[in-house]
Amino acid sequence: PQAKLICTISLLLGTTITLSSNHWVLAWTGLEINTLAILPLIAKSHHPRSIEAATKYFLTQAAASALILFSSMTNAWHTGQWDITQLTCPTSCLILTTAIAMKLGLVPFHFWFPEVLQGCSLTTGLLLSTAMKLPPITLFYMTSQSLNHAPMVTMAILSAALGGWMGLNQTQTRKILAFSSISHLGWMSIILIYNPKLAMLNFYLYVLITAAVFLTLNSIKTLNLSTLMTTWAKTPALSAMLMLTLLSLAGLPPLTGFLPKWLIIQELTKQDMASAAVIMALLSLLSLFFYLRLAYCATITLPPHTTNHMKQWRTNKPVSPLVATLVTMSIILLPISPTILTT
């Protein structure tokens, strides 16, 4: 518990330092504190796979941090500025884009993310796909004025494509959620250069819905599709909620997840990027397929009641009110869109 407390406090501290800093070295320090604090949480279970996940995570994040430091030093060398918002040197911009894409797991730097997520528990996986993405996305937000459009749009479309494509044949829920995260990052990074505030809104809603999915899966102890099929027999209400939350994550209209997709497509059309908007909308159909597959397994398939499948249901854990709140918010927040549109 003490070690866990130290790790949690360090995570909060690292994130806060990066969010509130104006100087590149401070932002880098915050990112490093974050990386070092989450490593014990990933390697907690002492399974060879989680140790491997922690090693992969450490190596990619260390490389990305070194690149961030390198880009800020190049920028300081050219302009004499250490201010985050004053990133004017084109070379530094390109190096920074690469570094943050590595940190986030954007295509083509996405290979570490599904592996790492597969090696850790669901709660750590939730931290990795939400809290650990906040500092790099904030750095993108602060430098969005000077970022190069072509690489960002290319990476965004590739992320949406590969996130949807590679999630199709997965049976592990954590890997499916990892690929879902990659395709959502594609949506965020395509709009970041045109309307950074919209990218942040997309991120917040993504965090909300993903947290609901991860915590629901955690409370029904589901790591793959075959155990997901047995959940309806025990917790029909929770399975139905999981189905709605997954459809919201896919971005279907009456649910919260539709809001960022709608606003992003609208903004892209305003910016004369109609072709990109059409491609992104078509690629979201790929990811819709695997969300539907998860939802179908959770609610519509009723498996034969075999003894080995019922073993996991011997202990009945009460569902926390946090899950209920998150699920409700990830389903019914669409009516707030007029408020957002007018601000």
C-alpha positions as CSV (number, residue, x, y, z in Angstrom):
1,P,0.0,0.0,0.0
2,Q,2.8,2.4,0.8
3,A,4.6,1.8,-2.5
4,K,1.2,2.2,-4.3
5,L,0.6,5.5,-2.5
6,I,4.1,6.8,-3.5
7,C,3.5,5.7,-7.1
8,T,0.0,7.4,-7.2
9,I,1.4,10.7,-5.7
10,S,4.3,10.6,-8.2
11,L,1.8,10.2,-11.1
12,L,-0.2,13.1,-9.9
13,L,2.9,15.2,-9.4
14,G,4.4,14.3,-12.8
15,T,1.2,15.2,-14.6
16,T,0.8,18.4,-12.7
17,I,4.4,19.5,-13.4
18,T,4.0,18.9,-17.1
19,L,0.5,20.6,-17.3
20,S,1.6,23.7,-15.5
21,S,5.1,24.1,-16.9
22,N,6.1,26.7,-19.5
23,H,9.7,25.6,-19.8
24,W,10.7,22.5,-21.8
25,V,13.0,21.0,-19.1
26,L,10.2,21.2,-16.5
27,A,7.8,19.5,-18.9
28,W,10.4,16.8,-19.6
29,T,10.9,16.3,-15.9
30,G,7.2,15.8,-15.4
31,L,7.0,13.2,-18.2
32,E,10.0,11.3,-16.7
33,I,8.4,11.2,-13.2
34,N,5.2,9.8,-14.7
35,T,7.1,7.1,-16.6
36,L,9.0,6.0,-13.5
37,A,5.9,6.1,-11.3
38,I,3.8,3.8,-13.6
39,L,6.5,1.2,-14.1
40,P,6.0,-0.5,-10.7
41,L,2.3,-0.6,-11.3
42,I,2.8,-2.4,-14.7
43,A,5.3,-4.9,-13.2
44,K,3.2,-5.5,-10.1
45,S,1.9,-9.0,-10.8
46,H,5.5,-10.5,-11.3
47,H,4.3,-12.4,-14.3
48,P,6.9,-12.6,-17.1
49,R,4.5,-10.9,-19.5
50,S,4.1,-7.9,-17.2
51,I,7.8,-7.6,-16.6
52,E,8.2,-7.6,-20.4
53,A,5.5,-5.0,-20.7
54,A,7.2,-2.8,-18.2
55,T,10.5,-3.1,-20.1
56,K,8.9,-2.3,-23.4
57,Y,7.1,0.7,-21.9
58,F,10.3,2.0,-20.3
59,L,12.4,1.7,-23.4
60,T,9.9,3.5,-25.7
61,Q,9.1,6.2,-23.2
62,A,12.8,6.8,-22.5
63,A,13.5,7.1,-26.2
64,A,10.6,9.5,-26.7
65,S,11.7,11.6,-23.7
66,A,15.2,11.8,-25.1
67,L,13.8,13.0,-28.4
68,I,11.7,15.7,-26.7
69,L,14.8,17.0,-24.9
70,F,16.7,16.9,-28.2
71,S,13.9,18.8,-30.1
72,S,13.7,21.5,-27.3
73,M,17.5,21.9,-27.3
74,T,17.6,22.2,-31.1
75,N,14.9,24.9,-30.9
76,A,16.8,26.7,-28.1
77,W,20.0,26.5,-30.2
78,H,18.2,28.1,-33.2
79,T,16.0,30.7,-31.4
80,G,17.3,31.1,-27.9
81,Q,13.8,30.3,-26.5
82,W,13.1,27.5,-23.9
83,D,9.4,28.5,-23.9
84,I,7.1,25.6,-25.0
85,T,4.8,27.8,-27.0
86,Q,7.7,29.4,-28.9
87,L,8.6,26.3,-31.0
88,T,9.5,27.9,-34.3
89,C,12.3,25.8,-35.7
90,P,10.8,23.4,-38.3
91,T,13.3,20.6,-37.5
92,S,12.4,20.8,-33.8
93,C,8.7,20.6,-34.7
94,L,9.2,17.4,-36.7
95,I,11.3,15.8,-33.9
96,L,8.7,16.8,-31.3
97,T,5.9,15.4,-33.4
98,T,7.8,12.1,-33.6
99,A,8.5,12.1,-29.9
100,I,5.0,12.7,-28.8
101,A,3.6,10.2,-31.3
102,M,5.9,7.7,-29.7
103,K,4.7,8.6,-26.2
104,L,1.1,8.4,-27.2
105,G,1.3,5.3,-29.4
106,L,0.2,6.9,-32.7
107,V,0.9,4.8,-35.9
108,P,3.7,4.1,-36.9
109,F,5.0,4.2,-33.3
110,H,2.1,2.1,-31.9
111,F,3.6,-1.4,-31.6
112,W,4.5,-1.1,-27.9
113,F,1.0,-0.1,-26.8
114,P,-1.2,-3.2,-27.3
115,E,1.7,-5.4,-25.9
116,V,2.1,-3.3,-22.8
117,L,-1.7,-3.1,-22.2
118,Q,-1.9,-6.9,-22.5
119,G,0.7,-7.3,-19.9
120,C,-0.8,-5.3,-17.1
121,S,-4.0,-5.4,-15.0
122,L,-7.2,-3.7,-16.1
123,T,-6.8,-0.8,-13.6
124,T,-3.2,-0.1,-14.7
125,G,-4.4,-0.4,-18.3
126,L,-7.0,2.3,-17.6
127,L,-4.2,4.6,-16.2
128,L,-2.1,3.9,-19.3
129,S,-4.8,4.7,-21.7
130,T,-6.1,7.8,-20.0
131,A,-4.0,9.5,-17.4
132,M,-0.6,8.8,-19.1
133,K,-1.9,10.3,-22.3
134,L,-2.8,13.6,-20.8
135,P,0.7,15.2,-20.5
136,P,1.8,14.4,-24.1
137,I,-1.6,15.6,-25.5
138,T,-1.2,18.8,-23.5
139,L,2.2,19.4,-25.0
140,F,0.6,18.9,-28.5
141,Y,-2.1,21.3,-27.5
142,M,0.5,24.0,-26.4
143,T,2.5,23.6,-29.6
144,S,-0.4,23.1,-32.0
145,Q,0.2,26.5,-33.7
146,S,3.6,25.5,-35.0
147,L,3.0,21.8,-35.8
148,N,3.4,20.6,-39.4
149,H,0.1,19.7,-41.0
150,A,1.1,16.9,-43.4
151,P,2.7,14.4,-40.9
152,M,-0.1,15.0,-38.3
153,V,-2.9,14.3,-40.8
154,T,-1.0,11.3,-42.2
155,M,-0.4,9.8,-38.7
156,A,-4.1,10.5,-37.8
157,I,-5.5,8.7,-40.8
158,L,-3.1,5.8,-40.4
159,S,-3.9,5.5,-36.7
160,A,-7.7,5.4,-37.4
161,A,-7.1,2.8,-40.1
162,L,-4.7,0.5,-38.2
163,G,-6.5,0.9,-34.9
164,G,-9.7,-0.4,-36.6
165,W,-8.0,-2.9,-38.8
166,M,-5.9,-4.7,-36.2
167,G,-8.6,-4.8,-33.6
168,L,-10.8,-6.9,-35.8
169,N,-9.2,-10.3,-35.1
170,Q,-8.4,-9.9,-31.4
171,T,-10.0,-12.0,-28.7
172,Q,-8.4,-10.3,-25.7
173,T,-10.4,-7.4,-24.4
174,R,-7.3,-5.4,-23.3
175,K,-5.8,-5.6,-26.8
176,I,-9.1,-4.6,-28.3
177,L,-9.2,-1.5,-26.0
178,A,-5.6,-0.7,-26.9
179,F,-6.5,-0.6,-30.7
180,S,-9.6,1.4,-29.8
181,S,-7.4,3.9,-28.0
182,I,-5.1,4.1,-31.1
183,S,-8.0,4.9,-33.4
184,H,-9.3,7.5,-31.0
185,L,-5.9,9.2,-30.9
186,G,-6.1,9.4,-34.7
187,W,-9.3,11.5,-34.3
188,M,-7.7,13.7,-31.7
189,S,-4.5,14.4,-33.7
190,I,-6.3,15.2,-37.0
191,I,-8.3,18.0,-35.4
192,L,-5.5,19.2,-33.1
193,I,-3.9,21.4,-35.8
194,Y,-7.2,23.1,-36.7
195,N,-9.1,23.3,-33.4
196,P,-7.0,22.3,-30.4
197,K,-9.9,22.9,-28.0
198,L,-12.0,20.3,-29.9
199,A,-9.1,17.8,-29.6
200,M,-9.1,18.3,-25.8
201,L,-12.9,17.9,-25.6
202,N,-12.5,14.6,-27.6
203,F,-9.9,13.5,-25.1
204,Y,-12.0,14.2,-22.1
205,L,-15.0,12.3,-23.5
206,Y,-12.7,9.5,-24.5
207,V,-11.3,9.3,-21.0
208,L,-14.8,9.2,-19.5
209,I,-16.1,6.5,-21.8
210,T,-12.9,4.4,-21.6
211,A,-12.9,4.6,-17.8
212,A,-16.5,3.3,-17.8
213,V,-15.6,0.4,-20.0
214,F,-12.4,-0.6,-18.1
215,L,-14.1,-0.4,-14.7
216,T,-17.1,-2.4,-15.9
217,L,-14.8,-5.1,-17.3
218,N,-12.8,-5.0,-14.0
219,S,-15.9,-5.5,-11.9
220,I,-17.0,-8.5,-14.0
221,K,-13.4,-9.8,-14.2
222,T,-13.3,-10.2,-17.9
223,L,-10.0,-10.5,-19.9
224,N,-11.1,-12.2,-23.1
225,L,-14.2,-12.8,-25.2
226,S,-15.0,-16.3,-24.0
227,T,-15.4,-15.1,-20.4
228,L,-17.4,-12.0,-21.6
229,M,-19.9,-14.4,-23.0
230,T,-20.7,-15.8,-19.6
231,T,-21.4,-12.4,-18.0
232,W,-25.1,-12.1,-19.0
233,A,-26.1,-15.1,-16.9
234,K,-24.8,-13.4,-13.7
235,T,-25.1,-9.7,-14.2
236,P,-27.5,-8.9,-17.0
237,A,-27.9,-5.2,-16.0
238,L,-24.1,-4.6,-16.0
239,S,-23.8,-6.4,-19.4
240,A,-26.5,-4.3,-20.9
241,M,-24.7,-1.1,-19.6
242,L,-21.4,-2.4,-21.0
243,M,-23.1,-2.8,-24.4
244,L,-24.4,0.8,-24.4
245,T,-21.0,2.1,-23.2
246,L,-19.2,0.2,-26.0
247,L,-21.6,1.6,-28.6
248,S,-20.9,5.1,-27.1
249,L,-17.2,4.5,-27.5
250,A,-17.9,3.6,-31.2
251,G,-19.6,6.9,-31.6
252,L,-23.2,5.9,-32.4
253,P,-25.7,8.9,-32.5
254,P,-27.9,9.1,-29.4
255,L,-24.9,8.4,-27.1
256,T,-22.1,10.7,-25.8
257,G,-19.4,9.2,-28.1
258,F,-21.2,10.7,-31.1
259,L,-20.5,14.3,-30.0
260,P,-16.8,14.5,-30.6
261,K,-17.0,12.7,-34.0
262,W,-19.8,15.0,-35.1
263,L,-18.0,18.2,-34.1
264,I,-14.7,16.9,-35.6
265,I,-16.2,16.1,-39.0
266,Q,-18.0,19.4,-39.0
267,E,-14.8,21.3,-38.2
268,L,-12.8,19.3,-40.9
269,T,-15.4,20.3,-43.5
270,K,-15.2,23.9,-42.5
271,Q,-11.4,23.7,-43.0
272,D,-11.8,22.4,-46.6
273,M,-10.7,18.9,-45.4
274,A,-13.8,17.1,-46.6
275,S,-11.9,14.2,-48.1
276,A,-10.1,13.6,-44.8
277,A,-13.4,13.8,-43.0
278,V,-14.9,11.2,-45.3
279,I,-11.9,8.9,-44.8
280,M,-12.1,9.2,-41.0
281,A,-15.8,8.5,-41.0
282,L,-15.4,5.4,-43.2
283,L,-12.5,4.2,-41.0
284,S,-14.6,4.5,-37.9
285,L,-16.8,1.8,-39.3
286,L,-13.9,-0.6,-38.9
287,S,-13.7,0.0,-35.2
288,L,-17.5,0.0,-34.9
289,F,-17.3,-3.6,-36.1
290,F,-15.2,-4.8,-33.2
291,Y,-17.1,-2.8,-30.6
292,L,-20.3,-4.4,-31.9
293,R,-18.5,-7.8,-31.6
294,L,-17.7,-7.1,-27.9
295,A,-21.3,-5.8,-27.3
296,Y,-22.7,-8.9,-29.1
297,C,-20.6,-11.2,-26.9
298,A,-21.6,-9.4,-23.7
299,T,-25.3,-9.4,-24.3
300,I,-26.6,-11.5,-27.1
301,T,-24.7,-14.8,-26.9
302,L,-25.9,-17.1,-24.2
303,P,-23.3,-19.9,-23.7
304,P,-23.9,-23.4,-22.4
305,H,-23.6,-23.4,-18.6
306,T,-20.5,-25.4,-18.1
307,T,-18.9,-25.7,-14.6
308,N,-15.5,-24.3,-15.6
309,H,-17.1,-21.1,-16.8
310,M,-19.1,-20.6,-13.6
311,K,-16.1,-20.9,-11.4
312,Q,-15.3,-17.1,-11.6
313,W,-18.8,-16.3,-10.3
314,R,-18.3,-17.9,-6.9
315,T,-17.5,-14.5,-5.4
316,N,-20.1,-11.8,-5.9
317,K,-18.5,-8.3,-5.7
318,P,-20.8,-5.3,-5.4
319,V,-20.5,-2.8,-8.2
320,S,-19.1,0.6,-7.1
321,P,-21.2,3.7,-7.6
322,L,-18.3,5.2,-9.6
323,V,-19.0,2.7,-12.4
324,A,-22.7,3.6,-12.4
325,T,-21.9,7.3,-12.6
326,L,-19.3,6.9,-15.4
327,V,-21.6,4.6,-17.4
328,T,-24.5,7.0,-17.1
329,M,-22.4,10.0,-18.2
330,S,-20.9,8.0,-21.1
331,I,-24.4,7.3,-22.4
332,I,-26.5,10.4,-21.9
333,L,-24.2,13.4,-22.3
334,L,-25.1,14.2,-26.0
335,P,-27.7,16.9,-25.0
336,I,-24.9,19.1,-23.7
337,S,-23.7,19.7,-27.3
338,P,-25.6,23.1,-27.7
339,T,-23.7,24.4,-24.7
340,I,-20.4,23.4,-26.1
341,L,-21.2,24.7,-29.6
342,T,-22.1,28.2,-28.2
343,T,-18.9,28.5,-26.2
